[in-house]
Amino acid sequence: MILDCTKYTGVCECGRDHELRTKLVVCEYGALKNFDKYMDDCGLTGFRTVIYDTNTYNLPTMHHVRADQEIVLEAQGLHSEKGLIENMMTMLERKPDYIVVVGGGTLMDFGRYSAWKLGIPFVAIPTIVSSDGFTADICSIIIDGQKKSIPMQAADAVICDINIVSGAPRFLTIAGVQDILAKYVSIADWKIAHIVSGEYFCPKVCAMAQEALDIMARCANDLAEGKEPDYEAMAYTQMLSGLTMQILSNSRAASGAEHLVAMKPKGFKNAHGMHGECVGIGTIMCARAYHELAKRDTIEVKPYEPLDPAWVRDVFGDLADGIFKENENDVLKTFPPENIKEHWQEIRDVIATIPTAEELIDLYTKIGAKHSLAELDIDESIRGEFLDISSAIRNRLTFARMTRLIVK
């Protein structure tokens, strides 16, 4: 399966002229055997540095592509931290003409940041389909102790060899399923924000996210029935979702309140789950809270109030200053609270498109996915504050954030 990225570009009905740096996305069995041809097709020539970690380098199914320099990082303790990435860059023998990164989401951030810093292209070779970051231009990186999602550089090409990703441990594949099913909430959050505040909304990009979600929902239901994983389809959904982030230069279509479990404030610090596992549980928690509020025929709203400084410091500790800065220009101040009340039935209709928490738990149980805070070693006492905590982490207009304006 080869994605025609050009069909997503150009002047759109939303009024914008969409662009994509990624020109080629391949999701096929044995794709790496044709790697050099794909590089020629993309016009990528010259000195090639290929980056692995010790795990990806030694995969039994790995087909090692030609390299002028190979860098193999120690996988143990590897994480997306600015200092670690810049230390890796000192290992370069010379400035490459382009970088090839072989691995999962963490290694992709190493490639994305390095390519951006050096002003060169990079190519992604996924070894797992556990997240949708391979075609995105968002770098999730730890800077000064705080994880930030920063627009950076997308891959010029993504070559996904299904022979490799199909050999990954099952829990990694399931985490990828949860990451895409999280779009139930992120799409709803985007639609609700548009309804209430008039925030920019692109039907074409939303349709891309919805297509990825629908295909993954089919794949998940097949897994629940005991069928073999459709790795090619699952890889496709990840790549398509990532392209929405690249088009928008933000993760609006792919990340809502449900994703913020992965940011790990107070009560979350000991969480040990994969990104997809964390957001999967966030999806359940959002679904439960959203549907509970949607039971109301009518609501009352209250005037905007900034976050309580004492609460922020108690919940976020050393990260509090960053939270204050993030919320300086609170999006809740960009529209009258009455808009939520006036559009309440439309909001309820959008929430109705999200499966219930019970439906998600049933599906996750059948496919062997984590579905409770306890499974992530997250303090269950945090449950009651989940919406307040998640909405404070990122200054994005989600329904979770809007609940601060709704009379309880």
N, C-alpha and C positions, 0 to 999 in steps of 0.2 A: 504494500500500500504506500503510495507516494502522494503526499498532500500538495495540492496546487495552491501555494501560498498567495499567488497573484489574485485569486478570486476574492480575497478578503481585503484587498487594497483599493485605493482610488476614492473618488468623491462618493460620499454616502448620503443616504436620505436624512441622516442626522445633521448634515451640514458640514461635516468635517471631511478632510482628505486623509484617509487612513494610509499609514505606511507600515511596512514590516522590514526589519533588517534581515530576518531569516528568509532565505530564498528557497531552501530545500529541506523537506522533512521526509525521511524514509522510515517506514516501519515494516520490515520484511524479514523472513527467515533467511539467514546467510547474507545479510546486507553488507557486513564488513568485508566480504570477499570482493566487493565492487567499490571499496572505499576510495581508491585512487581515482577511479572514473568519476565518482561523485565530486571529488575535490576539483578535478579538471572542469567539470560542468559548472562549478561555482567560481571558477577562476582563481582558485587558491593554490598558489605555487610557492616555491622557495623553501627556506629553512623551517622545518616542522618540529616543534617541541611537543611531545606527548606526555601528559601527566596522568599518573595512576596513584592509587595507594596500594599498600601491600596486599590488601584483600582483592581488589579488582585485578591487579597484575597477575595474581596466581589463580584466578578462576579457571576451573577445568574447561569451561566452554569458551574461554577468551581466545579471540583471533587477534594477535598483536599486529597492529598496522605499522607500516614503515615509519621510522622516526629518525631524524637527525640528532635529536637528543631525547632521552627518556628520563623523566623524574618520577621516582617511586617514593611516595611519602609514607611514613609509618601510620597505619590506620588507627592504632590504639591512641585514643585521646584526641583524634583529629576533629576539629570543629571550625565553624566559619567565624573566625576572629581576625580582625584586621592585622594584628601583629603577626599571627601565624602565616597569613597569606603573604605579607610583605617579606617575611623571612624566607618563604619558599621562592620568591622572586629573585633572591640573591643567589639561588642555585642555577639560574639560567646561564649557560655558557656565553650567550650573546643574545641580542634582541631578536626573537624569532620573527619570521614573516607571518606566522599564525600559530596558535596554540590549539592542540586537540586534548580534550579532557575526557577521561574514561572513568565513569563512576556514577554515584548518586548525587543527591541534592547538595551535600556539603562540598564535594569536589567541584561541582558546577559553579559554586560561588567563588572558589579559588580561581577558576578559569575566567569567570565573568569579570571579577575585580581586576585580575592581572591584565586581561586584554584591554579593559577600559583604561587602566593606568598607563599601559604601554602604547595605546592607540593602534592596536592591531586586531584582526579578526580572531574569533575562536570557534571551534567546532565541538559539539557535544556528542559523546557516545554513551548513552545511558546503559547502566548495567542492571537497573531495577526500574519498575514503574510504580514507585511508591509515592510520587508527588507530581505536580504539574509545572515544575519550575524549569524544565529543560528548554522550552521554547519562550520562556518569559525573559523580560529585561529587568526583573526585580532581583536585587541582591539582598538576601537576608543575612546580615552580618552583625557581629557583636562589636560595638565601638564604645570604649569607656565603660564596659560592663553592661551595656544595654543593647538588646537586640533591636536592630532597625531594619526596615524594609526600604531600600533605596533604589530608585530607578538608575540603571547602569547600562549594561550592554548585553544585547541578546546574541545568541549564537548565529553565525552566518548559515550554518547547516546543522541538522540533528540527524544522525544516522543510528537508528535503533535496530539492532539485530535481535530478532525474537528468539533465536537460539540461545542468546545470553540471558535476556531478561526472564525467559521461561524457566531458567535454572535457579533463579533466586529463591531463597526460603519463602515458604507460603505466607508467613506473617507479613513480609514486606509487600507482597502483592495485595494482600487484604488491606494493608494500610493505604495503598494507592486507591483502592475501591472507596474507602472512607473519605479520602481527600476529595474525590470527585463528587460523592454523594453529599458532601457538605454544601454543594452549590444549591441545594434546596433552600438553604437559609440565605446564602450570599445573594442569590438572584432575587429572593423576596425582599431582602434589605434594600437592594438597589431600586427595585420598583417602588417600594414604599417611600423611600427618600425622594424619588422623582415626583410622586403623587403629592407629598406634603410640602416640599420645598422648591420644586421646580428644578432640582439638580439635573445636570446634563445626563441624558439617557440615550443610548444608541440601540435601537431595536435589532440591528444586524449583529452587533457584538453580543447582545443578550441572547440572540438566537444561537450563536456559536456555543455559548456556555450551556444553553438548554440542550443542544444536540449532544454535547459531551455528557451531560447529566443523564439524558434519556438512554444513551447507549450503555453507560456504566450501570444504570439501574437494571437494564436487561441482563447485563453480564452478572450482576450480583444475584439476581433472581435465579439465573441458571446455576450459579454456584450453590445457592440454597437448595436447589433440586438435585444436587449431586453431580452435575455435569462438569466436564473438564473446563478449565479456564480458557476464555477466548483472549489470549495474550495480545494478539494483533489489534483487536478492537479496544482492549483496555489501554494499550499504548497509544492508540489513536486519540482516545478521550483526553489523556494527559497532555498530549501535544496540542490538541485543539484548545483546551482550556488555557494553556500557557500562552497561546497566540492572542487570546483576549487581553491578557495583561500587557503584552507587547504593543498591541494596537492602542490601548488606552494610556500606556505608560504608567499604569497603576493597576492594582489588583481588585478593582471595584467589582468586576463580574465574578471573581473567583474567591473572594475572601470577605466575609462579613463578621458579625459578632461571634459566630461559632469558631472562627479561626484563632480567637484571642486567648483561648485556653493554652495554646502553645507558648504564650509569652511568659508564663510562670511568675505571677506576683505572689503575694503572701498566700500560703496554703498550697501553692503549686510548685514550690521550689524543689521538692523531692520527686517530682514527676519524672518517670523514666521511659515513657512511651515514645514511639515514633511520632513524627509530625502528624501523619494521617490518623493515627490512633487518638491523639489529643483532640484534633478537630472533629473527629467522628463523635467523640463523647460531647464535645461542645455543641455539635449539631443536635444531639438528643436533648441536651439541656435547654437550648434555644427553642426547639420544637415544643417541649413541655411548657415553657414559660409563655411563648407566643400564643399557643392554642388556649392556654388558661385565660389569658387576657381577652382573646377573641371570643370567648363565651359571652362576654358582656354585650348587650344590645346597644348600649350607649356608654360613654365615658365622660368624665369631667377632667379638665386640665388645669394646670396652675402656672403661675409666672415662672420664668427661668430664674434659677439660682445657680451660682458657680459651685464647683465641688467644694466640700468641706475640707479645708487644709488639714485638720487633725485626722480626719478619716483617711486622706491620701497618705499621710506620713505613716499611719498605723498599718495600712494595707501594703504599701509599696516600699516602705523602709528606705534603703539607700537609693532606690530608683525614683523617689518622690519628686526630686527636682526636675527630672526628665518628664514626669507626668504633668507637672505644673506647666512646663514649657509647651508640651504637646497640646494642652487645653487652653492656652492663652486666648486663642480666637475660636472659641467653642462654636461648632456648627449649629448648636441648638439656638444660638442667637440670630440665625439668619432667616428665621421665619416666625410668624406668630404661633404660639401654642394652640390657638383655636383651630389652626389648619388640621391638626390631628383629629380633633372632634368632628370637624365638618366633613372629613374624608374617611370617617371611621368605617363605614360599610365597605368602601373600596379596599381599605387596609385589611379588613376581615376576609375579604375575598382572596387577597393575595396570600394571607396566612393559611387559608384553606388548601393551597397547593402544596404545602409542606406536609409530609407524612407525620403522623402523631409519634410521640416518643415511644409509645408501646409498639407501633409498627416497625420503627427503626430498631428497637431492641430485639424484636423477634427476628428480623432479617440478620442483624449482626450476630445473634446467637447461632443462627443456622450456618453462617459462613465462617464461624470461628473468630469473629472480631471482638475486640474489647468494647465494652459498653457501659462501664461504670467508673466513677472516680476512683474507687478503691483499687481497681485493676491497674491504675496508673500511680498508686501510692499518693494520691492527692487527698488532702484532708476533706472528709465529707461535710465538715461544718461550714465549708465555704459555699455550699450549694445555695443557701439563701441569698448570698451576696453576688452570685455569679453575674447577673445582668449589670449590676452597678460596676463591678470590677472590670468586666470585659469592655463596657462602653467607655471607661476612662482611659484605657490603654492607647487607643488610637482615635484621633479626632476625625472620625468618619461617621456620617449620619446613618446609623443602623436603627432598627426598631428597638433594639435593646437600649440604645442611648435615649431614644424618645420616651422611654418609660419614666425617665426622670421628670417629665412634664405631665405625666398622667397621675391623677389622684388615686392612690392605692385603695 
